[in-house]
């Protein structure tokens, strides 16, 4: 392996990545859960809450349903976010490292790894998302997570927990590709060596969350309707789209946009900064030795070859190889003046026939007669 490859390898293991990811996911959802409840309420098609802004929605929840209403259902998120985010970050880091053997294009690597992480994450988190949003809705009949789980299963069966899975994938695949690409873009700009740098992690995480949330809000509104089923049985994504358009018009697909951005921006900043902190802490290395993820000249940032270097490579393409020891790595004794051997020609190596010491034969042309060619004996060939 090239020495640069050793420098590009991360200093964390899969177990550390998964542990840090689980802690980050749980902390993110606990801290931002009240805002998540407000976002879900604002995406609702219920006329009782459709015209309220962020502050009015939050105050209305507390005034009419109690002070603990904004955090009802948080235990479902804690139960789902831990394993989902552990697999999410673990699969992303592993995929990103493996993808360096397939492609040197950074953005393709980030997007492909993000898709893999999303497929695994959503398969684990979708049931918890259904329970959480059922309990967040206005006039929710469920008082606890267990009661909601039992009620949904008895009334709608197991498929109710994955009714929005395809919609969530349609939303989260572009969401996470934008998310990871934006985060890695800021990392490459501000923290190319992938050291532990809390301000960069916060800024990159917040920017990634805001961009991804703003672009994918319409699909998030569709997913919310499929999860909550507040207007009756809605069987699929196309039926949900038609219902939202009929009841709220084109602007209905952007319900809760501000709340979603205000939720996602700090949530992803908390998630990434917590994830990077615990990776650094659990690794047990100094800042100078720590590298959070794969990067470097021979990994995600391929070495650039200048025009001069390329011309030199072409010039020496067919010349005998020189010694691997360069002038910079030679010891003082080796750099002492020595008698240099005769230099080889700069062009391609000549063939064995061309290197013959015999006198060159006359050049043949179309007018050369057979009698003009010397006999084999005259050209130095043996008679035997």
N, C-alpha and C positions, 0 to 999 in steps of 0.2 A: 504493500500500500504506500502511496505517496505520502511524505510527511505532511503535506497540506490536508490530506484526507483525515489524518489523525486530529488535526486542529479543528476540522469542521464538524467532528462528531459531537453530539450533545453529551453532557455530563450527568444526565438524569436517566433513570430506568423507566420501564413501563409501569411498574408498581408505584413509583413516586408520582408519575404523571396522573395515574388513575386516582390515587389518594388525594392529591392536590385538586384535581378536577371535581371530586365528590364534595370536598369541603367548600370549594368556590361556588358550586351550584346551589348547595343548601343555603349558604350565607346570602347569595344574591337574591334568592326567592323569599327568604324570610324578611330581609330589609325592605325590599320593594313590593311586598305583597299588597299592602293597602293601595298603592297606586295601580297595581294590576287589577284589583277589584273595581276601582274607579274606571279604568279602561274598559273592562268587560261591561259595566253598566252603561257606559256611553255608546258602546257598539250595539246595545239592545234596540230592538224595534218597538219596544213597549212605549206607548205615548206618555206614560207617567214620568218617564225619565229622559225622553228623547231631546228635550230642549234645554237641559241643564248643562252648565259648563263644569269644568273640573272641580272648582271649589264648591259650587252648589250641589254637585253630585255627592261629594264626600260629606258635606254637612247634612244632607238629606238622609244619608245612610245612618249616621250616628243619631240624629234627632228622632227618626221614626223606628229604627230597628236596634238601637243600642250601641254603646261605645265599642263593643267588641265585634260589631258586624263587619267592618272592613277586613278583619283577619280571619273570618270564618272560612274553614277549608284549608288552612295553611298546613295542617298535618299531612294532608294528602300530597301536597307539593314536596314537603320534606321527605316523605317516603319514596316519592318517585324521582326527585331531583338528584339524590345521592348516587344511586346506581346509573341513572341515565347520563349524568355529567361525567362520571368516572369512565364509562365506555366512550363517551363523546370525545373527551380530550385524549384518552389513551389511543383510540383508533385514529384520531387526527394526526397525532405526533408520529405514530408508527407508519401510517400511510404516507405521510410527507417524506419520511426518511426512505421508504421503499421506492417512492416515485422518483427519487433522484437517480435511480438506476435505469429509469425508462425515458425520462425527459429532462432537459436542461432548461426548459421554459418555466420560469417561476410561477406565472399566473395559472398555467395549466395544472401545475402541481398543487397549488392552493385550492383551486376549484374542485379538482378530482378528490383530493383528501377531504374537503368540506362535504362533498356529496356522500362519501362513505360514512363519515361521522354522523351526518344527518339521518341516514337510513337506520343506523343502529340506535341513535338517540331517540328518535320518534317512535320506534317500535316499543321502547321501554316506557316512554313518558306519556304516550297518548291516553291510556286509561286514567292516569292521575290528572291529566288535563281535563278530561270529561267531568270527573267528580268535582274538581276545583271550580270549574265554570258553572256547573249546576248549582253549587252552593253560593256562588257570587251573584246570581241573578236576583232581580227584584221579586219579592214575595216568594222566595224559594221555600218549598215545603220541607226541605231536609234540615235537620237540626245538628247532625253530626256526620262525619265522614263514613262511619259504618252504616248508618241509616241510608245515606245516599247510595253507597255501593250496593246494599241489599235491594233498595227500591228500584234502581236502574236495572239490575240483573233480573229481578222478578218480572218487571213490566215489559222490558225490551230485549232481554236476552244478552248473551255475550257480545253479539255483533255491535251493540250500542257503544261499546268502549272503543271500537275501531271504525265507527261510521265516518269519522272525519280524517281517517289516516291518509287516504289518498290526497284529500285537499290539503292536509297539513304538509305532506311531502311536496306537493306542487308549490306551496308557499315557502316552505323552509329550505328547499334546495336552492332557489335563487337567493333567499334570505341569507343562508349561511355562506354561499359562495361570495356574495358581496361583503358579508361580515368578515370572513377570513382574509379575503384579498385586501380589504381596507386596512385591517389590523396589521397584516404583514407589510403592506406598503409603508405605513408609518414606522414600523420596526426597522425596515430596510433604510429608511431615510434618517431616522433619529437614533437607532440603536443597532447598527449593522452587525456588531460583534456579539449581539445577543447576551449582553451582560444584564445583571439584575439592576433595573433602573425604574423605580416606582413611578416617577412623573411621566415617563414615556408610556408605561403600561396603562396608566389611567387615561392619558390623552388618546392613545391608539384605540383602547377599548371603547371609550365614549364615542369617538368618531365612527367606529365600526358599527356600534349599536344604532346610532342615530340614522346613518345612511341606509342600513338594511331595513330598519323599521319603517322609514318613510316610503320606501319603494314598494314594500309588500303589504301595506295596510289593507287594500281591497280584499286580498285573499284571507287576511286575518279576520275580517268581518264575516266572510263566508264560513270560515272554520268555526267562529263563535256561534253562529246560528245552527250549524250542524251538531255542535256539542250540546247546546242548551235546549234545542227543540222547543223554543218558547212559543212558536206560532203553530204548533201541531207537528205531526210527523213529516219530516223533510228527509227524503231518502238519499239524495246525492248532491253533488256540487252544482250541477246545472239547475236542478230544482231550487236550490238555495239562492243561486244568482237571480233567477227569475223572480223569486219572492222578494228579495231585497229591492230589486229594481221596481217592482210593482208598488211596494209599500213606501219606499223612500226616494225613489228616483236615482239618477246617476250619483248624486252627492251622498247617497246612502252607503256607497262603498268606501267612503272616506270618513265615516263616523268614528270618532275617537282617535283621529290622526294625531292631534297634539298630545293627547294623553299617552298614546303609544310611544311616541318619540321621547316624551319626558320620562316615561318608564324605562325604555330600552337604553337610553344613553347612560344614566347612572348605573343601571343594572349590569350592563356589560363592562363598564369601567370597574365596578366592584368585583365582578366575576374574574376578569383578566388579572387585575392587580392581586387579588387573593390567590389565584392559581399560580401566578409567577412567584409570589412570596413563599408559598408552601413548597414549591419545587426547589427554590433556593435554600429554604430552611432545612428541608428533609435531606437535601443532598449533602450537607455538612462540609461544603468547600468554601474557600475564601472567594471574594468577588473576582479576583484576578484569574482564578482557576475555573470559575463557573461559566458554563455556556448553556443557556436555557433550551436551545433547540438547534437543529442542524442548519448550518450556514457555511459560508466560506467560499474560496475561489473555486474549489473543485466540486462544490455541492450545488447550492441554489444560486450562487453567483459565479458562473463560469468565467474563467480567465479570458481577458480580452487580448487579442494578438494585434499588435500594431502593424502598419504597412511595412515598416523596416524589418521587423521580425519575420513577417511572412515572406518577404523577398529573400531574406537570408536562408530560410528553410528551403525555398525552392532552389536557391543557388547550390546548396549542399545536399540536394536530394539524392544524388547518385555518387557522392564522394565517399571514400572509406570513412567509417566513423572515427571521431576523435575520442580522446580519453575522456571519461566521465568526470574526472577531477578538473574543476574549473580553476582559473587563476585565483578566484576569491577564496577557495577552500584549501589551496596549497599551503604547506608549512613553509617557514622561512628557508629551511634547507632546500626544499624542493624548488623554491623560486630563485635559487642561485643561478648565475650564468652557466649555461651548458651548451655543448656543441649540438646544434640543431641538425637533424638529418635533412637531406634534400627534400624540398617541398613537392608534394604530389600535384599533378595538373588539376586545375580548378574544374575542368569539364568532366564529362562522364568517363568511367574507366574503360580503357580500350580493350578490345577483344584480344584473344591469344594470337590470332593471325596478324592483327595490326601491330602487336608488340614484337614481331619477328625482326631479327637483326639483319636479315638478308636484304639485298638490294631490291627496292620496289620494282615490280614488273611494270612494263609499259602499260599505259592506260588503253583499254580496248575501246574501239568505237565501231560504228556500223560499216566503216570502210576498211577495217583491218582484215588482211588476208591470212589464211592459215599458215602460209610460209613465213609470215612476219613474226609469228610467235616462237619464242625460243623453245628448244627441246627441254625435256625434264632434266637432262644431264647438265645443260648450261645454267638452269635455274637453281642448282645446288641440291637436287634430290639424289639420293643414293641409287646406284644401279641394282642393288639387291632388293 
